[in-house]
Amino acid sequence: MKIRGFRIELGEIEAKLAQHEGVKDAVVMAREDAPGDKRLVAYYTAQEENAGAEAEDLRAHLQAQLPAYMVPAAYVRLDSLPLTPNGKLDRRALPEPEADAYATRGYAAPQGELEETLGRLWCEVLGVERVGRHDHFFELGGHSLLAVRLISQVRQRLDVELAVGELFAHQSVASMASMLQGRTPDTQRRDTIVPVRTGGTQRPLFLMHEFTGLDLYFPALAAHIDPDIPVYGLSGIPWGETQLQTFGGVLAYEIAMQLVGQDEEVEFVGLIDTSLPKLVENDKSRWLPQSAHKRILLEKCDIFWKRQAPAETDIEPIVRTLSGLRADVGSVDFDGLVRRCREKGVLHPELAAYSAGELWQYVDREVAHGHALANYTVFPISVPVHVFVAEERREDAPPLTGSLGWDEVLPWARLHCVTVPGDHLTMMEAPHVQALGRAISEAVCTITARQIPVLSEMSYQPLVTIQNGGAGHAPVFCVPGAGGSVTGFVGLADTLGPAWPMHGLQPRGLDGALVPYSSVEAAAEANLKAIDAVQSDGPIHLIGHSFGGWVVFEMASRLLARGRIVASLTLIDSEAPGGDGMVGKPYTATGVLERLVEAMQLAAGESFGIDAAVLRAQDDAGQMRQLHSGMVRVGMLPQRSTPDAMRGPARVFGTALRTIYLPRHPYTGPVRLVVVDDPALDVASNQLAQRETIEGWRRHAPNLCVWHVPGNHFTVLKAPHVQELAVWWRTAFEGRSEQEVANESM
């Protein structure tokens, strides 16, 4: 049989229960005393009349040997098992469990108004008569759906936000009440860090929540990881138990990627039975916001009926009705769909107990995660990656290689596959979780025992000399825009003349092999180190185009704080940080490509002929082929090039678009801002956009000088417009030395 999607072997539970020294006979059955709330109940007789274990002892006995979903919620002691006249077990005569049948910790009544309120909420949600102040939510039969309901009820009754991580960390009424009472207005937030084990001398290990978001595997796994390793969890919001854990692994991979992008050291990345996303979720249309929640709800109903239909229920009419609702899903909103499901009797009893708002919350995070996976592009990383592969493959698992597809992205030199017992779900449960914990410990210890080579990213040198110039001028350092190259400043160097020393600071990752900088601060610091190697003192000029303006602004701020002279700071058509511009948004991979196509068409001055709807429907490889074809068509790339030629620039472009930057302190030196017209806007719209940009920069740079230059975002650096830009830039030094101008910034 199945409960909430898990296959349950009642005979196996009974056999394990009978092994307890205090148990004589044991029977386990699934009861549904409340509609939609099916739970396992164990009935047993004691070895002796006055002996036997309590519910808590039996639960602990089974927890050590069985997966959590096979551990009964209630334990009913009987003098003898009921029999039919024929001497067989009479299951219908087995009584409904009383409140004390659940695994409690010695009843103690809730104390104080808050504990009493929480106790009542727990009783309502769990369907029990009483809850002691020390009883644990999940030990009383709590599961993901009930956790969603409890969080919703706490929000409604107490007007406070409760995160699943807090529910996990404070499973008893007393503990939760104490946590809530200790809150201040500043702590009324959803904490995502769950301290699982804080002791240990080694570097901490962070566990990412799985697709279900329930995080119950944190303590089970941590218990079998080297005790000298501190363990923390990053939690999510709970939902159903039947989804793959791919999301948690991909999340860990991307976090590692962003840490490397900030030049932070990452020693270990472990993926627990995580498949390459595109091999398990590549249909982007499934996650369109206008229909995804409704479609997922109907899928949930279909799954629940097929796996957990009450006895003697004919599900064929239900399946046909669900299919009809699915075909007509566009004509109704989510609340209306829930009403139709109720009216037609196709909302499974396990879901029918919840309001439309609770059902929305139930599917919302799954929609968000599914959308993220379907629109995520996996790039290679220089950190060793361990993939812990379940030995048994589930029937519904996609056919994959031993590396679960990761060899398509990572070279085998950085990919380590470790087979562990169990399947995708049972590998996280006893007894298999012990082997998984040992495998992770061994992998971590192997890495820490040997000397970790310096990552390629850490040794990257961004400095590119455009022209050497003479000794009469301070050197000029230029940073290009998102996905751009320092070659974009060649025209400016030619116009300024050979006397000016010109250097470019190339963004990391354009080659497609290295991880781009994931923060303005990391890029700025790396650039300053490169400058110090060639010009450790004396004044310097800084010029940044577009996103490069943010980078040079941060560089100038750091130089000023260190007492270094900034001869001039110039921002070329760079949107203001913290504004509502194009940068700093959570773009999907497709969103990045759409923006990149727009930018490249503006740079080329003609259309690529790419249909936006067709582009969105393509997978990552197809999108890159369309971009490449368009750039070849207008002469931006040679015919002999391949689509992979733009993979590096597209990755750097996307990383920049998603970067959030807010300067910590105003820059007090002079700043020169160049603004240009956007050909896609009319005169009034251009004036409004430029005014917002200027006002935004003035908040960070009060000593701002603005100049309007002909051309657009890209042609401003090309002839003939670059000549006017160069003339304006040089006028700041007419009649004065660069040192005199530089002194204005001190």
N, C-alpha and C positions, 0 to 999 in steps of 0.2 A: 504494500500500500504506500501512498505518498501523503505527506503533510507539508503544505507550503512549498511544494516542488521537490522535496527530498524523499528519496525512496527509503522506507522504513522496514526493517526486518524485525518483526515482533518476536520471533523465536530467538533471535540472537540476543535481544535485550533480556528476555526471560532467562536464557541460559546464564548470562553474566550475573543477573540478579540472584539466581539460585546458588551462585558460588559464594555469596556472602555467608559468613558463619552463623549469622543470626536468622537466616531465611530457610524455611523448610520447603514450601511450595510457592511458586510465583506465576502470575499471569499478567500480561500487559495488553492493554487495548486502547484504541483511540476513541475518545468520547467527544461529542459535540453538544454539551449541555446548554451552551448558548449559541444561537445561530451564527455560523461563520467563524466560530472559535474552536477549532478542533485541537485537542491536546492529548498527549500520552498520559495514561494513568496506570500505575503499577499496583497490583493487589498481591498481598503475600500473607503467608502464615508463618509464625515463629517456630523455631526449633523446640522450644519449651514454652509452657504456658505463661510463665512470668518473664520470659527473656525475649530478646529481639532488638533490632536496631530501630532508631528513630528515622524519620524521613530525611533529615539532613545527612545522617550517616550513609544511608543507602544512595542518596544522590552523589555524595563524594565518591563512593565506591564505583558507581557507574561512570562518573566523569573521568576517572583515571583510565577507563578502558574503552569508552565509546565516544563517537562524535557528539557534539553538543545537541544536534537536532534529534538524536536517538535517546537522550536522557529524559525520562518522564518528568512531568511537572509536579505530579501529585503521587503520594504513596499511601495506600489504604491497607491497614493491618486488619485481617479477619481471623476469627477463631478457626474457620474452615472455609474452603472454597465452595460456593453453591453448586449443587449437582442437579441434573434432571433425573426423572424416575429411572432413566436408563443408565444412570451412573456417569453421564458425561457432564463436562463443565457447562453450567448454565450462565452464559455471558450476560443475558438480559437481566439476571438477578443481581449482578454486581452493582453495588450502590454508587450513587453520585458522591464524589469526594467532599468531605467537610473542609472547613477552612484550615483546620490543623493538619490536614493531609499534605499540605504543601510544605516544601522544605523551608522551615523557619528557623530562626536562631534563638529560640526561647522567647515567647511573646512578652513584649513590653509595650504598653500603650503609648501612642504618640503624646508628646508633651508640648504644650503651648499651642497658640492659635495656628501658626504656620504649619507645624507638624500635623496637626489635626486636619487642616485643609488638604495637605499633600496626601495624608493617609486616605481621606475620602476619595480623592482623585484616583489613587492607585486602586482602591477597591472597585471603583466604577470601571476603570480601564481593564483591570485584570479579571473582573468578574468574580471576586472573592468577598467573603463576608467581613473579614477584618485583615488589616496589615499592621504588623508590629513596627516600631520605629527602627529596628535593626534588620528587618527582613530585606532581602535583595530583590530588586525588580525582575531581573532575568531568571533568578532561581524560582520565582513564583509563577513562571510561565510566560514572562514577557518576551516578545520577539519584535521584529522590525516594524510590522504594521502597528502593533500596540505602542511601540516607542514613538512613532509618528503621532498617534492619537494622544499620548500623554503629553508630549511637547506642545501640541495644539491646545490641550485643555489647560496646561499651566499658563500658556500665553493668554488665554481668554479669561481665566478665573483670577490670576494673580497679576496680569499685565506685565509679565517679565519674559524675556527671551531666554530659552534654555537650549543649549547646544547638545548634540548627541554626545560629544566628548565629555560634557559635564554630567550627563546622565550616566555614562560609563564610569566616570571617576567618582560619582556620588550615587551609588545604586540603592542606598537605604534612605528611608524617609528622614532619619535624623541627620545623616550626612548631607543630604540635599538641602534641608532646612538651614543647616549651619552655613553651607556655601552661599545660599541666597541671602541670608541675614548679614553676611560679611561683605556683600557687594556695596559698592558706592556708585554714584552716577557715572563715574569714569570707567567702571568695570562692567557696566551693563552692555556687554558685547558678546559675540560668539567666539570664545576661545577655540583655537584649532589645535593647540599643542596639548597632547595628553601625556603627562609624565608617567611612563609605565615602570621604569626602574632608573633611579637617578644616581645610584652608586656605581663605582667602577673607575679605573684609572685610564682606560683606553678612550679613543675618540668615540663620541656618541653615534649610535645607529638610529636613523629615523625611518619609521614604518609608515608608508602611505596607505590611506584607506582604500579598500577595494571598491568595486563598482557598486556593491550594495551599500557602502558607506556606514555599516553598522559597527565596524571596528572591534568586534568581539574577539577577533583573532590576535589582537595585540598582546594580551597577557598570556594566552596559551602559547604563542610562539616565543615570547620573551623568556618564558620560564625555561626554555631549552637552548637559549643562546648563552654563550660564555658570560658568566656572572660579572666579569671584569669590564664588560661593555655596557655603558649606560644606554637605555633604550627609551625613545620617545615616539609617540604616534602623532600623525596629522590626521585629524578626523574629518568626517563628512556628515551627510544627513542620511538616515536610513530609508530603505525601501525594500522591495522583495528580494528573496534569497536566491533566485534562479539565474542571475546574470553572471557573465564571466568576470574574472578579476582583472581583465586586461587594463582597465582604466588606471588602477593603482600603480601598475608597473610603468605605464606610459607617463603617468604624472611624475614618478620618481626619475625617470629618464630625462624628462624636460626640465625638472628642477636642477638636476645635475648639469644639464646643458647651460642653464642660465647662470649657475654658480661658476662654471668654467668661463662663461662670458664675462664674469666680473673678476676674473683672475683669482678666484678662490680655489683652494685645493680640495679636490674630491678624490678620496681613496678608493671607494667601493660603490658600485651600483649593482644591486641585485634585483632581478625580475622574477617573480614567483609565478611560473606557468603563464607568462604574458606573451601573447602572440603579437607579431607585427600588425599594427592596427589595420592596414589596408587589406589584410588577408581575412579579417573577421568582420569589418564594418567599413564598406566602401560605397554604400548607397547614400549619397548626400540628400537625395530627395526624401528619404524616410524621416529626416529631422527638420523639415521646413516648419517654422514657428506657427504658421496658420493651421497646421493639421497634426503636428507631432503628438501633442498631449492627448488628443482624441484617439489617434491611431494606437498609441501605446495602451490607453485604457482598454480599448476593445481587444487588443492582443492579450492583455492581462486576464480579461474575462475568459477569453478562449482557452488560455493555458490552464487557468484554475478549473474550468469545467472539465477539460479533458484529463486532468491529473487528479482532481479531488472531487469528482462528482459524488454526491450522496448516493447511497445504495439505491438500486432500482430506478435511477434517474435516466430517462432517455435524453441523451444530450444532442441527438441529431437535429431536432427542431431548434434547439438553442443555438447550435453552430450556424444553422441557416439564417436565423434571425440576426446573429452577429455579423454575418457576411453581408446581409442587406444593409445594416446600419453602417458598415464600413464603406459600402458603395455610395452612401448618401451623406458621408461625414462632412462634406463641404457646406451643407445647408443648415447646419446647426452649430451653436457655440458649445463650449465644454459643459456648462451647467445644463444646457438643453439636452446634450447627449446623455448625461447622467440620468436625467428625468426619464428619457425614453427607455434607457436600459432598465430602470426600475419598473416602469409601466409594463414593459414586455417581459419582465421576469428573467432577464438574462444577466443581471448583475449578481455575480456569485455571492453566496452568503458571507464569505470571508471578506468581501469588499462592501457588501450592502450595509454594513453597520456604520459606515463612514459617510460624512457629509461630502458634498461636491468639493468644498474647499480643502478638506483633508485628502481627498482622492487626487486633487490637483497637486498638492504637496508631495503625495506619494509617487507621482510619475514625473514631477518637474525636474528633479535632479537627474533622473535617468535620461530625460530628453536633453538636458544640458550636457551631460557626459557623452551621450551618443552623438550629439551634434559636434562636440569637440573632437571625438575620435574620428568621425567620418571626414572632418575637415583638417586633420592634423597631418603634416608632412614630417616624416622622421628623417633627420639628418645624422650623419656619423658623428661620433664623439670620441675624444682621445682617451677617455677613462676606460679601464678594463671593465667589461660588463659580464656578469654572471647570470645565466638563465637557468633557473631551477625548474626542470621539466618533470611533470607528473608522469609516473611510469605507466599508469592506466589512462587510456583516452576514453572520455565519455561518448555515448552514442551520438549526442548532438554537437560534438566538437568537430570543427572543420579539419579536413585532412591536411596535415602540416609536416614539415621536415623535423628532424631532431632538434634543430635550433629554433623552432617555431617561427621561422621566416627571417630571423635577425641577421642571418648571413647575407641577405640581400643588401644590407646597409653597412654592416661592420665586417672588417677583415677578421679572419680566424685568429690572427695574432692577438686581437683584443676581445675575442669572444670565447667565453668558457661556459660550456653546457654541462650541467650536473643533473643526473636522473635521481629522483627521490620517489619513495613509495606512495601509493594512493592515486586518486584521480584529482581532477581540478578542484573539487570541493573537499574530499576526505583527506587530502594532503595537509589541510589546515586543522585537522581534528586528530584526537588521540586514536590510535597510537602513532600515526604517521607523522604528526607534528614534531615528535621528538627527533626523528631522522632529519626532518627539514631544518630544525634548529641547529643540529650538529653540523649539517652541511654548510649552513650560513656561517657558523662560527669558524669552521675550518677554512672557508674561503676568505673571510676577513683576516684571520690570523696569518694565512699564507701571504696575503698582500702586505700586511704591516710588518711581517718578519723580513721581507726583502726590501732593498732600497728602491723607492719609487722614482723612476726617471722623471726628469723635468718635462712637463707637458710641452708639446710643440707650441701651444698658444703662449706659454710663458716666455719663450725665447723669440717670439715674433718681433721683427724690426720694421716699424712702419715708415721710416724716413726714406724719402726718394728725392734726390737732388735734381731739380729741374734745370737750374743754371747756377754756376758758381758765383758769378758777380765779382765785385771788387770790394776793397776794404773801406770805401767811402760811405757805405750804407749799412745800416743794421739789417740782418737777414730777415726775410719774410717767410713765415711758415703758414701753409694753406691746408685746410681740411675740407674735403669735398662733401657733397650732400649724401643722402641715403642711397646706398648702392652705387655711388659714383666713384670715379677714379681721379687721382691727382692729375692725370693728363688733361682734365678739364681746365686747368690753370695755365696751360702752355700758352694760350692766346694772351692772357694777361701778362705773363712773363715777357713775351715778345714785345708787347706794347710798352711796358715799363722800360725796357731796354736792358742790354747786357750788363750794365753796372750794378743792377740789383741782385743780390744773392736770393734765390728762390728755391724753397724746399716744399715738398708735399708730404703730408702724413696720411698714408694709405690706410683705409679702414681694413681691419682684419676680417678674413673670411671670403674675400672676393675670389680666391682661387678655388673655393668650394670644398677645401680640405679642412680648414681651421674654423673653430667656433667664433662667430662675430662677438664683439663686445656687446653685452646686454644691458649696460648702463652707461650714461654719459660720463659719470665719475671715473669708471674703469678706463674708458677710452682716453679721457683727459690725462689721467695719471700715466698711462703707458706712453702717450705722446710726449709728455714732459720729460720722462726718462730718456726718450730718444733724442730730444733736443739737448738735454744736458750732456749727452755723449759727444755732441759736435759744437755746442755753444753753451758752456757752463755758466757764463756770466755775460753782463752787458745787455743793452736793450734789444728787444726783438719785436717784430710786427706780427700780428696774428690776423688771418683772414679766414672766415668760414662761410661756406655757401650752404644755404638751406639747413638741413640737420647738422651740418658741420658748424653752423653758427652756435648751436648749443654747446658743442664740444669746445670751441675756442673760447666761449664765454666762461665756461668752467675752468679752462686752462688759465685764462687771465686772472680769474678770482684767486686761484691757488698761487699763481706767481706773485700777485700783489700781497697775499698773506705771508709769503716767504721773503718779501722785501725785494723781489726781482722787478726790474723795470720793464713795463710793457710800453713800447714806443707808440703803438696804435692797435686798436681792436676794431675790426670791420666785420659786420654781419651782412651778407648778401642775400636778400630775399629770404630771410629766416623767420618763421612764425614764432610768436612769443611763447615761452614756456608757461604751462598752466592754463593756456587758453583753450577755446573750443575749436581747435584747428584739426588738421589731418593726422598729426602725430599724437601718440599716446593713447590709441584706441585698441581694443582687443580684436584685431583683425583675424579672420580665418585665413588659411592658406589661399583660398580662392579670392578673398577680399584683397589680399596682398597683390595677387597677380592682376586683378582688375585695376588697382591703383598703378601698378607698374606699367601696364599697357597704356594707361592714360598719360603717364609721365613720358614714356618713350615716344608716343605719338606727338606730344608737344615738342619734344626735343627734335624729332625728325621733321616736324612741320607738315606731316600728312598722316592719313589714317592707315592702320594696318589691315583694315577690312575684317576685323574679328567681331563676330556676333557675340554679344555678352551672354545671351541665354545658352548658346552652344558652349562657350567657355566654361560656364558654371556647371554644365552637365558632364564635363570631361573629368577624368581622374588626373592626378598630379602629372603623370607623364604626358597625357594628351594636352594638358594646358601648356606645358613647357614647349611642346611641339608647335602649338599655335603661336605662341609668343615668338619662338625662333623663326617660324615661317614668315611672320609679319615683319620682323626686323631684317631678314634677308631680302624681302620684297622691296623695302625702301632703301636698301643699301647700308644699313647700320651694322650688319654682320656679313662676312663673306659667304659665298655659296658652300665652300668646303667645311664650314663650321658645323658643329652638331648642337642639338638642343641643350646638351649639358653645359654649353658655353655660358649660358645665362643662369645656371643653377646657383653658383656662388653669389653673383650680384643680386639675384632675387632673394636669396637667404639674408644677405646683409640688409637689403632694402626692407624686408619684412621685419627683421629684428629692430631696425630703427623706427619703423612705423609704430611698433608696439611699445616703444620705450617711453617711460614716464619720467619727466625731469622737472624739478622745481629748485631753482638756486636757493641755497641756504641763507645767503646774505646778499644785499645789493652790491653792485660793483660801482665804486665811487669814481673811477677814472672815466675819461671821455670814451664814448662808444659811438661809432658811425654806422648807421643803419641804411642800407640801400633797399629801396622798394621799387617794384616793377608792376606793370599792369598784367592782369590775368586775361588772356584773350577770350576765355569762356564767359566773362562777366561784362555787363554794360558799364558805362561810366559811373553811375551812381553806386552800383554794387562794388566796383573797384575802390571807390573812395571810402566806402564803409569798411571794406575788408582791410584796407591800408590803415585807416584810422584805428581800428581795433588792434592791429599789429603794433602800431606805434605806441598806443596807450599801454598795451601789455608789456612792451619792453621798458617803458618808462618806470614801471613799477619795480623793475630789477636794475635799471640803469638810469638814474635821474639825469646824468650828464650826457644826454642823447642828442646826436646830430643826425638829421634825416635828409636823404637826397633821393629824388625820383630820377630813375635812369630809364631810357627807352629800351625796348626789348621785353622778352618774357622771362620766365624762371630760368630757362636754359640759354637763350640767345644773348642774355646780358653778359655772358662770358665769351661771346663769339663776335667776330667782326660783323658789322662795323660798331656795334654798341660797346664792345669792350674798350674801344679807344676812349669814349667819353668817360667810362668808368675809371680808366687809368689816369686820365687828366684830372678828374675830380679827386681821386685818391692822392695824387701828388701835390695838389694845391695846399694840403695841410702843412706841407713843409716849406712852402715858398717863403723866402725871406727869413726862415728860422732853421736852426739845426734840428736834427731828429732828437737830440738830447733835450732841447728846450721843449719840444712837443711832448716827449716822454715824461718830463717833470710834472706835466699837468696831471698825470695819473698817480703821482705819489702823494 
